[in-house]
């Protein structure tokens, strides 16, 4: 139980009705989770309007209602707190209810379109190897030391997030590395948290179904750095055209990394092979197990963060060089007849181009590159034809297929992908709606030495069709179909 007054510091209250001198035992934005003595925060979400559940929350025992507008029916004995922004308020209240957990941790946020998961995961692995007990909050999974907690969103809601951070404190974590998605920043899920540092990877075409314009998407990412305190550091990729912009208004210590521009953490690729990268990092030669130019940037980001957190240069480089990236990020397997299969989460035009460009550099001769790719339903439709064109431009053969169609008809998604394809591209692709059959067909077209890229789902272990999630793992499917070659 917590006194209500003690968790309201920093909340912009416009009106108070009822008693604030009472104790509360929890905060919820989901009325189904209400227990007697709870605070219910009514948020008008993108898909659900929390105001329609105020009466239900009260019936289930909520004693405090936080809202931006008073409901028509005011119930006696209930405390109503009218706030400027309910999403911001719940984040501040949750942080205080869970004893301000971020102030007891070295919390680092990673934002950008691509690379967030790899950077956060590598940081978690690195600092664990360096002897710290760490927490990870990522798209793939949340982790406390060796305990794995499945992730449902890139960043949990503010209540779940603060509860998770509090659990990390209780279990002895000292460092936490966290992906900060544009949705989480915009929806105030991370508001009130105290970060010791933040990193920007890059920004490309994505989430325009939510943000509407690319400028708004950029500004949301930038807001993360704008709110960092002067005690924190802000590390940005200077090779990205928005990299300098991210640092423009931050109070934090400004730092940069790059392969091409002068920067605090400067890299140069010497070798790029399937066995890994050889690169110069501030003039020190490093061999690492990561593959591709995009991973050279990820390596520099992790290195820069580690140095800013006070770790010795030599120890960081030695430890980091032995680590592998996140699951489903340029994950590769080789078939019995020497076909190379690569599974990658690339689900934006830029990410797909990066992966295919890396594959092109790894080719030793005239090997075919066969790409299996789709686009998710109920998401940014404008990227669909771009994804298909990128795949066709950089592949020998392309199989357009289902990703997570969600509520949409997969045939319509594939038709959207086909729109605008050049004449040359139209001669390269085959459309197969069933993802398993598409992967199987790709293998049937491949010969020894060829490279098959299965893009879009990466680490995901399901396919979402009409609200039903059924098991589907790209790497597992690829491995099983490869194994059939032995029969």
C-alpha positions as CSV (number, residue, x, y, z in Angstrom):
1,X,0.0,0.0,0.0
2,X,1.2,3.5,-0.8
3,X,-0.3,6.9,0.3
4,X,-1.9,8.4,-2.7
5,X,-0.4,11.8,-2.0
6,X,3.1,10.4,-2.1
7,X,2.8,9.2,-5.7
8,X,1.4,12.4,-7.2
9,X,4.6,14.5,-7.1
10,X,5.2,15.9,-10.6
11,X,1.7,15.2,-11.9
12,X,0.0,18.2,-13.5
13,X,-3.3,18.1,-11.6
14,X,-6.1,20.3,-13.0
15,X,-8.9,19.3,-10.6
16,X,-9.3,17.1,-7.5
17,X,-12.6,15.7,-6.3
18,X,-12.7,13.6,-3.2
19,X,-10.1,12.4,-0.6
20,X,-6.4,12.2,-1.5
21,X,-5.5,11.2,2.0
22,X,-5.9,7.5,1.4
23,X,-3.7,4.5,0.6
24,X,-3.7,2.7,-2.7
25,X,-2.5,-0.8,-3.5
26,X,-1.9,-0.6,-7.3
27,X,-2.2,1.3,-10.5
28,X,-3.9,-0.1,-13.6
29,X,-4.8,1.1,-17.1
30,X,-6.6,-2.3,-17.8
31,X,-9.9,-2.5,-15.9
32,X,-9.7,-6.3,-15.9
33,X,-6.7,-6.2,-13.6
34,X,-8.4,-3.9,-11.0
35,X,-8.4,-5.1,-7.4
36,X,-10.0,-3.3,-4.4
37,X,-8.0,-0.1,-3.5
38,X,-6.5,0.4,-7.0
39,X,-6.0,3.5,-9.0
40,X,-7.5,3.3,-12.5
41,X,-6.1,5.6,-15.2
42,X,-8.5,6.1,-18.1
43,X,-6.5,6.6,-21.3
44,X,-8.0,7.2,-24.7
45,X,-5.8,4.8,-26.6
46,X,-5.5,4.3,-30.4
47,X,-7.8,1.2,-30.3
48,X,-9.5,1.3,-26.9
49,X,-11.0,4.2,-25.0
50,X,-10.4,3.7,-21.3
51,X,-13.2,6.1,-20.4
52,X,-15.7,3.4,-21.3
53,X,-14.3,1.2,-18.5
54,X,-14.4,3.7,-15.6
55,X,-17.7,2.2,-14.3
56,X,-16.4,-1.3,-14.5
57,X,-13.2,-0.3,-12.7
58,X,-15.2,1.2,-9.8
59,X,-17.4,-1.9,-9.6
60,X,-14.3,-4.0,-9.3
61,X,-13.0,-1.8,-6.4
62,X,-11.0,1.1,-7.8
63,X,-11.0,3.9,-5.3
64,X,-9.2,6.5,-7.5
65,X,-9.9,7.5,-11.1
66,X,-7.3,9.5,-13.1
67,X,-8.7,11.1,-16.2
68,X,-8.3,14.1,-18.5
69,X,-12.1,14.8,-18.4
70,X,-14.5,14.0,-15.6
71,X,-17.0,11.3,-16.4
72,X,-20.7,12.3,-16.5
73,X,-21.5,10.1,-13.5
74,X,-19.6,11.1,-10.4
75,X,-19.7,8.3,-7.7
76,X,-19.7,9.2,-4.0
77,X,-16.6,8.0,-2.1
78,X,-14.4,7.8,-5.3
79,X,-11.5,10.2,-5.7
80,X,-11.2,11.8,-9.2
81,X,-8.0,13.3,-10.3
82,X,-8.2,15.4,-13.5
83,X,-4.8,15.7,-15.2
84,X,-3.4,17.4,-18.3
85,X,-2.2,14.2,-19.9
86,X,-3.2,10.8,-18.6
87,X,-0.5,8.9,-20.3
88,X,2.2,11.1,-18.8
89,X,0.5,11.0,-15.4
90,X,0.4,7.2,-15.2
91,X,4.1,7.0,-16.0
92,X,5.0,9.5,-13.3
93,X,2.7,7.8,-10.8
94,X,4.0,4.3,-11.6
95,X,7.6,5.4,-11.2
96,X,6.8,6.7,-7.7
97,X,4.6,3.8,-6.8
98,X,7.4,1.4,-7.6
99,X,10.0,3.4,-5.5
100,X,11.6,5.2,-8.4
101,X,13.5,2.1,-9.6
102,X,15.4,3.8,-12.4
103,X,17.3,6.0,-9.9
104,X,18.8,2.8,-8.4
105,X,20.1,1.5,-11.7
106,X,22.4,2.5,-14.5
107,X,19.6,2.7,-17.1
108,X,20.6,3.1,-20.8
109,X,18.1,3.7,-23.6
110,X,18.6,2.8,-27.2
111,X,16.4,4.3,-29.9
112,X,16.4,4.4,-33.7
113,X,14.7,2.5,-36.5
114,X,17.2,-0.4,-36.9
115,X,19.8,-1.8,-34.5
116,X,18.0,-1.2,-31.2
117,X,17.7,-4.9,-30.3
118,X,21.3,-5.8,-31.3
119,X,22.8,-2.9,-29.4
120,X,20.7,-3.5,-26.3
121,X,21.4,-7.3,-26.4
122,X,25.1,-6.8,-27.0
123,X,25.3,-4.4,-24.0
124,X,23.5,-6.9,-21.8
125,X,25.9,-9.7,-22.9
126,X,28.9,-7.5,-22.6
127,X,28.2,-6.2,-19.1
128,X,27.2,-9.7,-17.9
129,X,30.5,-11.0,-19.1
130,X,32.2,-8.1,-17.3
131,X,30.7,-9.4,-14.1
132,X,27.6,-7.3,-13.5
133,X,24.1,-8.5,-13.0
134,X,22.1,-6.9,-15.8
135,X,18.6,-6.4,-17.0
136,X,17.4,-6.3,-20.7
137,X,14.2,-4.8,-22.1
138,X,14.0,-5.6,-25.8
139,X,11.8,-6.7,-28.7
140,X,13.1,-10.3,-28.4
141,X,12.8,-10.7,-24.7
142,X,13.1,-9.1,-21.3
143,X,15.8,-10.6,-19.1
144,X,16.9,-10.3,-15.5
145,X,20.2,-12.0,-15.1
146,X,19.6,-15.5,-16.5
147,X,15.8,-15.3,-16.1
148,X,14.0,-14.8,-19.4
149,X,10.7,-13.0,-19.5
150,X,8.9,-13.1,-23.0
151,X,8.4,-9.7,-24.5
152,X,5.1,-8.6,-26.1
153,X,6.1,-5.1,-27.1
154,X,9.4,-3.4,-27.8
155,X,8.8,-1.3,-24.7
156,X,6.2,-2.4,-22.0
157,X,3.5,0.0,-20.8
158,X,4.6,2.4,-18.0
159,X,3.2,0.3,-15.2
160,X,4.7,-3.0,-16.4
161,X,7.9,-1.2,-17.2
162,X,8.3,0.3,-13.7
163,X,7.3,-3.0,-12.1
164,X,9.9,-4.8,-14.2
165,X,12.6,-2.3,-13.3
166,X,11.6,-2.6,-9.6
167,X,12.0,-6.4,-9.9
168,X,15.4,-5.9,-11.4
169,X,16.4,-3.7,-8.5
170,X,15.1,-6.3,-6.0
171,X,17.1,-9.0,-7.8
172,X,20.4,-7.1,-7.6
173,X,20.8,-5.7,-11.1
174,X,23.1,-2.7,-11.5
175,X,22.8,-2.1,-15.2
176,X,19.7,-2.2,-17.5
177,X,19.7,-1.8,-21.2
178,X,16.5,-0.9,-22.9
179,X,15.1,-0.4,-26.3
180,X,13.0,2.8,-26.6
181,X,10.6,2.6,-29.5
182,X,9.0,5.7,-31.0
183,X,5.6,4.5,-29.8
184,X,7.0,4.2,-26.2
185,X,8.4,7.7,-26.3
186,X,5.3,9.2,-27.9
187,X,2.9,7.4,-25.5
188,X,5.0,8.5,-22.4
189,X,5.8,4.9,-21.4
190,X,9.3,6.0,-20.4
191,X,8.3,9.4,-19.0
192,X,9.7,9.9,-15.5
193,X,12.5,7.4,-15.9
194,X,16.1,8.5,-15.1
195,X,18.5,7.5,-17.8
196,X,22.3,7.6,-17.3
197,X,22.6,7.6,-21.1
198,X,21.0,7.1,-24.5
199,X,22.1,6.1,-28.0
200,X,20.7,6.8,-31.4
201,X,21.3,4.1,-34.1
202,X,19.6,5.5,-37.3
203,X,16.3,6.6,-38.6
204,X,14.6,5.4,-41.8
205,X,11.1,4.8,-43.2
206,X,8.9,3.1,-40.6
207,X,5.8,3.4,-38.5
208,X,4.2,6.1,-40.7
209,X,0.9,4.3,-40.1
210,X,1.2,5.7,-36.5
211,X,3.3,8.9,-36.8
212,X,1.7,10.0,-40.2
213,X,4.8,12.0,-41.3
214,X,8.5,11.2,-41.3
215,X,9.2,14.6,-39.7
216,X,6.9,13.7,-36.7
217,X,8.7,10.3,-36.5
218,X,12.1,12.1,-36.3
219,X,10.9,14.6,-33.7
220,X,9.6,11.8,-31.5
221,X,12.9,10.1,-31.5
222,X,14.6,13.4,-30.8
223,X,12.3,14.0,-27.8
224,X,14.1,11.2,-26.0
225,X,17.4,13.1,-26.2
226,X,15.8,16.4,-25.5
227,X,14.7,15.1,-22.1
228,X,18.0,13.6,-21.0
229,X,19.5,15.3,-18.0
230,X,22.9,17.1,-18.0
231,X,24.3,14.2,-15.9
232,X,23.6,11.7,-18.7
233,X,25.4,11.1,-22.0
234,X,23.9,11.2,-25.5
235,X,25.6,9.1,-28.2
236,X,24.6,9.5,-31.8
237,X,25.4,7.9,-35.2
238,X,26.9,10.9,-37.1
239,X,26.8,9.0,-40.4
240,X,23.0,9.2,-40.3
241,X,21.6,12.4,-41.7
242,X,19.6,13.0,-38.6
243,X,22.4,12.0,-36.2
244,X,23.5,15.6,-35.5
245,X,19.9,16.7,-35.2
246,X,19.3,14.2,-32.3
247,X,21.9,16.0,-30.2
248,X,20.9,19.6,-31.0
249,X,18.8,20.4,-27.9
250,X,20.0,17.9,-25.4
251,X,21.5,18.9,-22.0
252,X,23.4,15.6,-21.9
253,X,27.0,15.1,-22.8
254,X,27.2,15.0,-26.6
255,X,29.1,12.1,-28.2
256,X,29.2,10.6,-31.6
257,X,30.2,7.5,-33.5
258,X,30.7,6.9,-37.2
259,X,32.5,5.0,-40.0
260,X,32.8,7.9,-42.4
261,X,32.6,11.2,-40.4
262,X,35.0,12.4,-37.7
263,X,33.6,11.2,-34.4
264,X,34.4,10.4,-30.8
265,X,34.2,6.7,-31.6
266,X,35.5,6.1,-35.1
267,X,35.5,2.8,-37.0
268,X,36.8,1.5,-40.3
269,X,36.0,-1.8,-41.8
270,X,39.0,-3.8,-43.0
271,X,37.4,-7.2,-43.7
272,X,33.7,-8.2,-43.9
273,X,33.1,-11.9,-44.2
274,X,30.7,-14.6,-43.0
275,X,33.2,-15.4,-40.3
276,X,32.9,-11.8,-38.9
277,X,34.3,-8.3,-39.2
278,X,37.8,-7.0,-38.9
279,X,37.8,-3.3,-38.1
280,X,39.7,-0.4,-36.7
281,X,38.1,1.1,-33.6
282,X,39.8,4.4,-32.8
283,X,42.9,3.0,-34.5
284,X,42.8,-0.4,-32.6
285,X,42.4,-3.4,-34.8
286,X,39.5,-5.6,-33.6
287,X,38.2,-9.0,-34.9
288,X,34.5,-9.6,-34.0
289,X,31.9,-12.3,-34.8
290,X,29.3,-9.8,-36.0
291,X,28.7,-9.6,-39.8
292,X,28.0,-6.6,-42.0
293,X,28.4,-2.8,-42.1
294,X,25.2,-2.3,-40.1
295,X,26.8,-4.4,-37.3
296,X,30.0,-2.3,-37.5
297,X,27.8,0.6,-36.4
298,X,26.2,-1.5,-33.7
299,X,29.6,-2.5,-32.4
300,X,30.7,1.2,-32.2
301,X,27.5,2.2,-30.3
302,X,28.1,-0.6,-27.8
303,X,31.7,0.3,-27.4
304,X,31.0,4.0,-26.9
305,X,28.3,3.3,-24.3
306,X,30.6,0.9,-22.4
307,X,33.4,3.5,-22.3
308,X,31.0,6.2,-21.1
309,X,29.9,3.8,-18.3
310,X,33.5,3.7,-17.1
311,X,34.7,0.3,-18.4
312,X,38.4,-0.1,-19.5
313,X,39.0,0.1,-23.3
314,X,41.1,-3.1,-23.7
315,X,38.7,-5.2,-21.6
316,X,35.7,-3.9,-23.5
317,X,37.2,-4.7,-26.9
318,X,38.4,-8.1,-25.9
319,X,35.1,-9.1,-24.4
320,X,33.0,-7.5,-27.1
321,X,34.9,-9.2,-30.0
322,X,33.8,-12.6,-28.8
323,X,30.0,-11.9,-28.6
324,X,27.3,-12.7,-31.1
325,X,24.3,-10.5,-31.8
326,X,20.6,-10.9,-31.0
327,X,18.5,-13.8,-32.1
328,X,16.9,-13.4,-35.6
329,X,19.5,-10.7,-36.6
330,X,21.5,-12.1,-39.5
331,X,21.1,-15.5,-38.0
332,X,22.6,-18.1,-40.5
333,X,22.6,-21.8,-41.0
334,X,24.2,-24.0,-43.8
335,X,22.3,-26.9,-45.4
336,X,23.9,-30.3,-46.0
337,X,24.5,-29.4,-49.6
338,X,26.0,-26.0,-48.7
339,X,23.1,-23.6,-49.2
340,X,23.4,-20.7,-46.8
341,X,20.2,-19.7,-45.1
342,X,19.9,-16.3,-43.3
343,X,17.1,-15.3,-41.1
344,X,16.7,-11.5,-40.3
345,X,14.2,-9.3,-38.7
346,X,14.5,-6.7,-41.6
347,X,11.0,-5.3,-41.9
348,X,11.7,-1.9,-43.3
349,X,13.1,-0.9,-46.7
350,X,16.3,0.4,-45.2
351,X,16.9,-2.7,-43.0
352,X,16.2,-5.0,-46.0
353,X,18.6,-3.0,-48.2
354,X,21.3,-3.2,-45.5
355,X,21.0,-7.0,-45.1
356,X,20.9,-7.6,-48.9
357,X,23.9,-5.2,-49.4
358,X,25.8,-7.1,-46.8
359,X,25.0,-10.4,-48.5
360,X,26.2,-8.9,-51.8
361,X,29.6,-8.1,-50.2
362,X,29.9,-11.6,-48.8
363,X,29.3,-13.3,-52.2
364,X,32.5,-14.8,-53.5
365,X,31.3,-15.4,-57.1
366,X,28.1,-15.8,-59.0
367,X,26.0,-17.3,-56.2
368,X,22.3,-16.6,-56.4
369,X,20.6,-14.5,-53.7
370,X,17.0,-15.7,-53.1
371,X,14.8,-13.6,-50.9
372,X,11.6,-14.6,-49.1
373,X,9.8,-11.5,-47.8
374,X,6.4,-10.1,-46.9
375,X,4.9,-7.1,-45.0
376,X,2.9,-7.1,-41.8
377,X,-0.8,-6.3,-41.9
378,X,-2.3,-3.3,-40.1
379,X,1.0,-1.5,-40.4
380,X,2.5,1.2,-42.6
381,X,1.2,0.4,-46.1
382,X,3.4,2.9,-47.9
383,X,6.5,0.8,-47.4
384,X,5.1,-2.3,-49.1
385,X,6.0,-1.6,-52.7
386,X,9.3,-0.2,-51.6
387,X,10.1,-3.4,-49.7
388,X,9.3,-5.5,-52.8
389,X,11.3,-3.2,-55.1
390,X,14.4,-3.3,-52.8
391,X,14.1,-7.1,-52.6
392,X,13.9,-7.4,-56.4
393,X,16.7,-4.9,-57.0
394,X,19.2,-6.8,-54.8
395,X,18.2,-10.4,-55.3
396,X,18.3,-13.0,-58.1
397,X,14.9,-14.3,-57.2
398,X,12.2,-13.1,-54.8
399,X,9.3,-14.9,-53.2
400,X,6.7,-12.5,-51.9
401,X,4.7,-14.1,-49.1
402,X,2.8,-13.6,-45.8
403,X,4.4,-12.0,-42.8
404,X,1.9,-11.3,-40.0
405,X,-1.2,-10.4,-42.0
406,X,-3.1,-9.7,-38.7
407,X,-6.7,-8.5,-39.7
408,X,-5.8,-8.0,-43.4
409,X,-6.2,-10.3,-46.3
410,X,-2.6,-11.4,-47.2
411,X,-3.5,-11.4,-50.9
412,X,-4.2,-7.7,-50.6
413,X,-0.9,-7.1,-48.8
414,X,0.9,-8.9,-51.6
415,X,-0.9,-6.9,-54.2
416,X,0.2,-3.7,-52.4
417,X,3.8,-5.0,-52.6
418,X,3.4,-5.6,-56.3
419,X,2.2,-2.1,-57.1
420,X,4.9,0.1,-58.7
421,X,7.4,-2.7,-59.3
422,X,9.6,-2.0,-62.3
423,X,9.4,-4.2,-65.4
424,X,12.7,-5.8,-64.5
425,X,11.5,-6.5,-61.0
426,X,8.3,-8.1,-62.2
427,X,10.4,-10.8,-64.0
428,X,12.2,-11.7,-60.7
429,X,9.4,-12.5,-58.3
430,X,6.9,-15.3,-57.5
431,X,4.0,-14.8,-55.2
432,X,3.2,-17.6,-52.7
433,X,0.9,-16.6,-49.8
434,X,1.8,-19.6,-47.5
435,X,5.1,-18.7,-45.9
436,X,6.2,-22.2,-45.3
437,X,5.6,-23.1,-49.0
438,X,7.4,-19.9,-50.0
439,X,10.5,-21.0,-48.0
440,X,10.3,-24.5,-49.4
441,X,10.1,-23.1,-53.0
442,X,13.1,-20.9,-52.3
443,X,15.1,-23.9,-51.3
444,X,14.0,-25.8,-54.4
445,X,15.4,-23.0,-56.6
446,X,18.7,-22.9,-54.7
447,X,21.9,-24.8,-55.6
448,X,25.1,-25.3,-53.5
449,X,26.7,-22.0,-52.5
450,X,23.5,-19.9,-53.0
451,X,22.2,-17.7,-50.3
452,X,18.5,-17.6,-49.1
453,X,17.4,-14.7,-47.0
454,X,14.1,-15.1,-45.1
455,X,13.3,-11.6,-44.0
456,X,10.8,-9.8,-41.8
457,X,10.1,-12.0,-38.7
458,X,13.5,-12.7,-37.3
459,X,13.1,-13.9,-33.7
460,X,9.3,-14.1,-33.8
461,X,8.0,-17.6,-33.0
462,X,4.4,-17.0,-34.4
463,X,2.3,-15.9,-37.3
464,X,-0.6,-13.6,-36.5
465,X,-3.6,-14.3,-38.7
466,X,-7.0,-12.7,-37.8
467,X,-6.0,-12.3,-34.2
468,X,-4.9,-15.9,-33.8
469,X,-1.2,-16.5,-33.2
470,X,0.0,-19.9,-34.4
471,X,3.6,-21.2,-34.0
472,X,5.9,-20.3,-36.8
473,X,9.6,-19.9,-36.6
474,X,11.5,-18.9,-39.7
475,X,14.8,-20.4,-38.6
476,X,13.1,-23.6,-37.5
477,X,11.3,-23.9,-40.8
478,X,14.5,-23.3,-42.7
479,X,16.4,-25.9,-40.6
480,X,13.6,-28.5,-41.0
481,X,13.5,-28.0,-44.7
482,X,17.3,-28.2,-45.0
483,X,17.2,-31.4,-43.0
484,X,14.8,-33.0,-45.5
485,X,17.6,-32.7,-48.0
486,X,19.3,-35.5,-46.1
487,X,16.4,-37.9,-46.6
